[in-house]
Amino acid sequence: MATIEKQTLSLDDVEPDNEYLNCTITVSNQLIRINEVVFDHCAFEQSNFDGSDWGYVSFKGCNFLNASFHKSYFSNCQFTNVQLMGADFSMGTLLKKCQFRDSNLHYANFSEIKLEDSFFVDCNLVESSFQAVTVKKALSFNNCDVNQIDFLDTRMKGIDLSKATFDDLIVNPELIAGLKINPWQAGQIVAMLGVIVED
């Protein structure tokens, strides 16, 4: 894999099997189809990535603050130390075998998407939205802050929150079956559901 460093180039000119380090990526004029690329501390000048297609792409230390990824496809992608606060993946996006690590996803929107065999580690997901999400295989949140995460209209089977921290979740009680939690969280869930536990 060749390393291209401190260059300014269009997303249209990004080529497979390259690592782009500290580069400035200007606006794409074509459909975005990126495969087998590493973006390490690159600055992206565009914020609308709707309809994009990413395969085996690694993002490290990049900023996608309030970026839009509607109806996009991510396969085997990694986001490490990425700023994704307010990023919008909602409406028809598919995330397959993707991982998010050490990233800020505060207020991020994943509503009405499909998540297959993906996970989050050491991420801030406070007040993020996972409404009406379809989970295939598994979805885990290890050492993540998921306080006030919104799972309305999402079937919780296959979702693992046992290693996450939260005081409050937004869920449909009738869809909570199959959610993995730890014993300490069980009391919180019971309280959220309005059950009164007597000593």
N, C-alpha and C positions, 0 to 999 in steps of 0.2 A: 504494500500500500504506500503510495507516494504522499508526501506531506507538502501542502501548499500553504505558505505562511504570509500573513499580513498583505494579502491581495484584496482588491475590490473587484467583484465580479457579479454578474447576474445569476440568479438561481437557475436560469435556463442553461448556463454554461457549466454547471456542476456536473462532474462525471463520476461514474462508479469507481470503486477501489481507490478513492482519494480521501485523505484526511485534510480538512480545512482548519487551520489554526490561526486564531486572531484575525480572521478575514471579515470584510464587510460584504454582505450579500444583498445586492440591490434587487429591485422589484422584478418579478417574473412577468413576462408577456404571454406565456404559453401555459397549457395545462401542466401542473406540477407533478412529475413522476421521478422520484429520487430513490435510488437503490444502492445499498452497500457503500455508505458514505459516513464519515465521522465529521461532525461539526463541533469543534472545540473552542469555546469562548468566541464564537462568531456573533457579529451584530447583524440582525435581519432588518432591512429597511421597510419591509411590508408587514402588515398585520392581518391581512385577509388571505387565508390559505384554503378557502372553501373548495371542496372537490379535489383535494390533493391526494396523492398516493405515495406512501413511504414504506419501503421494505428494507429491513436490516440496516436501519439508520440509527446512529448514536448521537445524541445531543448532550454536550457537556458544558455547563456554565453559560448557557445561552439565555436570552430574555425574550419571552413571548407574552409579555404583560398585555392582558385584554385581547389577545389574538383570537381570530375566528378560524375554526377547523370544521365547519358544518359539512356533512356528507363526505367525509374523508376516510381513508383506509390506512391503518398502521399495522404492519406485520413485523414481529420480531424487532421492535424498536426499543431503545433505552433512553430514558431522560434522567440525567444525573446532575444534581445541583442546578436545576433549571428554574427560572422564575416564570411561573405559569399562573400568577395571581389574576383571577378574572378571565382566564382563557376559556373559550367556549367551544367544546367538542360536541355539542348537542346536535340532535336532529339527523339521525341516519348514519353517524360515524361508526366504524368497526375498529375496535382495538383487539388484536389477536396476538397473544404471547408477547405482551408489552410489559415493561417494568419502569416504574418511577421511583427514584431514590433521592433522598436528601433534597427534595424539591418543594417549593412553595406553591400550593394549589388552593390557597385561601380564595373563596368565592368562585372557584372553577365550576364549570357547568358540563356535566356528562349526561344530561337528561336525554331520554329516548335514543340511546345508542345500544350497541351490542359489545359486551366485554367477554372475551374468551381467553381463559387460562392466563390472566394478567394479575399483577400485584403492585402494591405500593409499600415502600419501606422508608421509615424515618422522614415522612412527609407531613406538611401542614395542610390538612383538608378541612379546616374549620369553616363552617357555613357553606361548604360546597354542595352541589346538587347532583344526585343520582336518581332523579325521578324517572319512573317507567323504564328502567334499565333491564335489558335481557342479559343474564349471566349464564355463560356456558362453561362447564367444568368448574372452575374455581375463581374466586376473587378475594384476595386477602389484603389486610391493612396491618402490617407489622410495625410496631413502635411508631404509629402515626397518631396525630391529634385529629380526631374526627368529630369533635364537639359540634353539635347542631347540624350535622350532615343530614341532608334531606333525601330519604329513600321512599317517598310517597309513590304508591302504585308500582313498587318494585318487589318481586318475589325474592325473599331473603335466602332461599335455599342455595347453598354453595358459597355464601359470603361469610368470611371469617373475620370477626372483630375481636377475637379473644386476646390479641396482643396490642390492641389499640386503646387509646384513652378517650373518654367522653363523659360528660355529665348529662347530656341530653341528646337524643336522636329523634328524628321525625320519621315515623314508620306507620304502616297500616297494620294494626294488630292481627288482622286475618291473613296477612301475607308473611308473618314473621317466622313461620315454621321452617326449620332447617338452618336458621342462623346460628353460627358458632360463637359462643361467648365464654368467658371464664366465670368461676363461681362468684367473684366479687361483683362482676357486672350484672349477675342475675337479679340482685336486689334492685339495681337501678332500673332494669327493664321492667320488673314487676311494678315499681313505683310509677314508671311512665305509663303503664297500662291502667293505672288507677286502682290497683289492688292494694288493700290495706293489710299489712302484716302485723299481727298481734304477737307480743312476747308470751 
